[in-house]
Each structure stands twice: as structure tokens, then as C-alpha cells.
Amino acid sequence: MTDYHKDVIFQVECNGKGTAFLISESLMMTAFHVVEDSEQGEEITLFNEKHGKVTGIVNKLITEDLKAIDIAVLDVSKNIVDSNYVKLAISEKFPEGVKWYTRGFISAKGSDGLNILPIGSNTITSSYDVLTEVRNNYDIDLSVEKEWDSYEGMSGSPFMVNGYAYGVITTEIAQGEKTKEITALSTRKYSSLIRDLGVKIIDKEILDSKPEYDTSANESYELINNYDPRSLSDKLKSVCQEIRKARIQLYSRSAVNSNIELDQFPKQRVNALKYRIFEACQKLLLTKIEHGLEPKLTVDQIEDILDEFSDEATKIIKELTMDYTYPIKNRESIKNAILSLIDDCYLAFDEEGLYEEN
């Protein structure tokens, strides 16, 4: 069972909101921007259900260089005796696909706290050896399974893998109106501070646990008999004579964009992805035909079918990422891949698009 260290993770009540976690009975770690308005020695209020309210101040070892990379340690006003302090570790490598987790006080949940579980697509997506002027407070990108409008308040939470904190959550990366990734600064960037504080930190490399290729899906894709020679344009016109040329061109561009996006990945992974998408859409198409799908459709009905295909395929891919690695997981890219499959003779909007073995 995953230990979220609930009793030693605190909500920070400063001018801003954030999270801090105990690394010893008298020291907490957080992101500096959470407490920067109190850096001149003002007391910071910290709260959790077990220990109630305590206060802290920014430790004197926090230099300007540490502030610049968004790291802070707080001296706690009273010793907090607990057997479950967050253990710290250093890893030089952060393999993609490794599951991570944390607990923090996202503003959207008030004082309830939020656990991010080490499941699904909560994984390490990339890491960087050096910080840059633009990316000065994180060296690890972390994907998140649930997309909140904002993860404000999670800053200062521990970045956890297999029972150890390998860093501090520092910021979020948004795409559109949703947060797509959380970022962390690894302990390797401030390990000397930890040792100067007299806190134990161990060298413990994170092992590569990237999921395997979906080999069975790759092999199944090679066996599909793509017998429907119609192009995407032909398939659209066969069910909807009034569809505009501009819409056909829009769908065609999306199909081309999918091919460009997927060309950068290994063929086996792309084939496995396409098969899982194909299989999900085929099942949905079969159900629709069995329930009387009309041979002639409106543009709105075509768009509804594409949306249903996209929703179902996205759900299946996200479930399978618990065991396998796929090149893409977001809905928009999957929708484009569906249009590519239609153009490549594998799917359609009518009964001719059903795959039936001889």
C-alpha cells in the first residue's frame, strides 16, 4: 500500500497557498515561491489534521542561489515527533514511464488534500541534466492522470517514487485550459543543502520500469486485411453527399498530421497503437450497425461518430498504459490517428468498414 505521509505533509498558509513536508522533527521542505513573501523572518502558518497549526520561518541556509531554483527549508517552531518523516534520496537518472506519486493541498480541494496515485499515466515523462534560464526551477516533467484546471497549491509537495522523495514539486505546465504536466526539481540539484542541514539523504537510483511494447497488438495489426480501398474522401462522400470540400480537407490534414506525429516513434509501438484504436472503433461501429446505423448521415452525425470513436479509443489507450507504452495518449492525437486509419482503408462510417475474417 502506498504511504502518502499524510501526517507529515502540511498546508502552507502564507500570502499564497502551497504544501510543505517534514524531513526531520524540526525541518520542513517546500518550494521557495510558496513562502517568498515571508523570507525576511515573518512566521509562516502550517497546518494538518494530526498536528494542527504550527509556525515556521525560512531557514538561514537558504541562499539566493537556492531561492533562484525555487527551494526552501523551514525551521519549525516546535519539534514534531513522528516516525514517518519523508525519506530523501538521490537518483542521477529518471527513466521515462516510471510511476510517481505525491500528496499536496491543491487549492481546488481546500484543506482536504489531494493524493496523486502511482497508477495509469502518472509517470515521469522527461528529465534534464542542467537547468536553463527559461527552465530554472525544474529538471523533471511529470504527467498527470487527472487534468485539473490548475494544480495551484501542490507546489512544495514531495516528488515520490517507491517510498522516497526524489525532489520537490515546483510548477505546472498548462495546455489550453487544463494542466497537462507537473514539474519537479530533483534532490540532486540541492543535495549539499540537505547534508548541511544534517538530514539523511541516500543514493538510490530509480530503476527503469518502463512498460513493454504491446507486442500482441503489433502482431495483430500486421494481420488485418485492409480490404476497403476507398480513401477518406470517398468514405465521407459515400455517406454524406452534402459534406463540404473544406471539411474533407480539414479531416485530411488531420490524418496527415497524425502520420507526421507518429513517424518519429518506433514502428512496433505505432502499429500496436493503431491496432488498439482500430479494435475499439470496430466494436463501436459494429454496435451502431447492429442498432440500425443509417446509410446516409449528416455532417453532425459524422462528427458525433468521430467523437464517440475518439472517446472510446482514448479510454482504452489510457487503461492499457498501465501495462504498455504507446506513442500518444491525448484525445486530439488519437482522433487524428482515427482519421488516418480511415484514410488507410481500416475504418469507415458504414458497413463496408467492418472487418470480417475469411
Secondary structure, 3 states (H helix, E strand, C coil): CCCCCHHHEEEEECCCEEEEEECCCCEEEECHHHHHHHCCCCCEEEEECCCEEEEEEECCCCCHHHHHCCCEEEEECCCCCCCCCCCEEECCCCCCCCECEEEECCHHHCCCCEEECCCCCCEEEEECCCCCCCCCCCCEEEECCCCCCCCCCCCCCEEEECCEEEEEEEEEEEECCEEEEEEEEEHHHCHHHHHHCCCCEEECCCCCCCCECCHHHHHHHHHCCCCCCCCHHHHHHHHCCCCCHHHHHHHHHHHHHHHHHHCCCCHHHHHHHHHHHHHHHHHHHHHHHHCCCCCCCCHHHHHHHHHHHHHHHHHHHHHHCCCECCCCCCHHHHHHHHHHHHHCCCCCCCHHHCCCCC
